[in-house]
Structures are given as C-alpha cells and as structure tokens.
C-alpha cells in the first residue's frame, strides 16, 4: 500500500465525499495547546495563532502527517463577542497557518465558527448572524475551501450559522455538540440533522462534548432522522478523545474532572481504531476528533481505514499496525502482544487503586 501523496491538484470536500472517499478530520487544539501552555482555559479563545504561531503550525503539521485531510482554522470562539478588537487578526492568521500546512499535503482548509454565548440570554438573530458574518468575511477573503459550523447545543442557532455560511457559495458542514437526548431545547438528534440540511448544510453530524461510543449513538439517530424525513446529506463525526459514558445531557463539561483531570479517561489508539471502523460501517465518511484527540488518535483512524483510502499516512512509517513492531522486542511476553486480538481485548488499568470507574456529573 502506498504512502500518502504530496501536494497536487486537490479535489473539493463534496467531490471527495460524493466519490465515496474517507475524509479524515483533525483533532484537539484548545485542550492540547492549553496543556502546552499556549491557551488559557475559560473563554478558550485562540490568541495562540498570533502569540504562538509555531505551536499552532506544529500541531497542524502533526495532524497532517497523521493522515488528516482537513486543516480546520483555529478560530473557535474567535468572534468579536469574545475577542473584541483582536478577532479579525486572529481569524486571518488562523487561515494563513492552516493554508500553509494544507499546502504541504493533500489537505483542504475549513473555516470554522461556533456557538455564541449571547444566544443563551439574548436570542437576537440579527446580532448573532452579524458575528458569524464577520468571521465569514475573513474566510471568504482568505478563500478557504469549505466552512464548518461546529459546537452548537441549540439547533436554532446552528441553523442561523448555516444560513450565514451558505451566503459564501462554498460547501457547508454543520456539527452539534449534542448526545442522544438531543439539543438543549429537547430537539431530537434526527430532527436537528433535518433542520440543518433544510438550512443548506451538505454535511451534518456531531462534534465534542461526548466520547466515541456516545457520539456514534447520536450519529445513528441523526441518520435515521434524515432517512425518515426523506433527506440526504454526508455524515460527519468528531468525538472527544475521552471516554464519557457517565455524562449527562451537557456532556463532559459537567464532569468534575473537566477540564484539568481528564487524562484517566483518555481513549487508547485501539479504541479509536474501533471508533473509526464503527463510524465507517454506519456510513460516516468524514471522521475526525475534537478535544483530547491527539495526532496518534488521528493516525489510528487513518490506519484502520487505510484499506479503504488506499494509502498509509506518513506517521505510520514509525508505527506497526496493531502493534506488529513488537515482533522485534527481546522479551517474549512483549513479542506476544504483536497482534490485533491482544490490543482489541485489553482492558487497560488506570493505575489508580481507589479511582472510581464513573463520576457523577455536577449538572
């Protein structure tokens, strides 16, 4: 099987999906760069693109090498509402960094917007759409390849975002940070998906807030809802890189471990290979990650779906599939681990003698 190809003529996002290709998204920026000392928890705004561009560029590069087809601009919460006068420069710098790295491989640039804090206390459609439109103007000027409205917990606001992004004429993806219970107004996942497609989204799904298993349950409900409504769209999932089966409706932000003690919940690369396969079998063709998703998790998606994609990512040069590189180890009991069955059936220990298996959400 060949390694990933280098720069050349790039097909658009819809052209790829409509031909049946697997598109591999990228992973965690906010939580990963917070751990690296480049982002401050709280507002989670992306000043790092201006203050620490090398760190952002390096993370983009790691995801590209791991097999990502999409460099999403690091513009989460980068609106005038959250960043005042900094917002425009940050959005422009984020586009430039994503484009620079995308040009080193077969990757597209996606301009991303997210929910506002304003919606919860002031459902002013005109003001909220103005915030989205400001970011869109930068994305249009920088000529991103497509657009993503992500991390919406209310279907109504997500629809407003899609309506604005459609003004560009570029393909629009829309993902909600909801679980199987639906959005915060109790709109079921299937109905959320239908609303987004009717608003003009060509790609719909979920991102963040919930772990791989829960996210795939929600995707199943979205798919069923679209089928029941007689609608079609490409499906997209970008789950957390953490296991969160004990989450309530609000997701991992309600867990007592959020955001500084989530490491014991981190998914293994083998968990993510299974997630990728389950997503593919469900019919999802845009598969990536969100908070907690490190480059090696993206590599796990790319390796699991390498037969379908027809190539291995560059980062796989240093990794044997399902632990095969352990065949060279000097210890026979470690050599015995060089097989898929071992890693698929392993129940990893936490190393914490009195650590509970689950938590009670704070909300």
Secondary structure by P-SEA (a helix, b strand, c coil): ccccccccccccaaaaaaabbbbbbbbbcaaaaaaaccccccccccccccccaaaaaaaaaaaaaacccccccccccccccccccaaaaaaaaaaaaaaaaaaaccbbbbbbbbbbccccccccaaaaaaaaaaaaaaaaaaccccccccccccaaaaaaaaaaaaccccbbbbbbccccccccccccaaaaaaaaaaaccccccccccccaaaaaaaaaaaaaaaaaacbbbbbbbbbbccccccccccccccccccccccccccccaaaaaaaaaaaaaaccccccccccccaaaaaaaaaaaccccccccccccccccccccccccccaaaaaaccaaaaaaccccccccccccbbbbcc
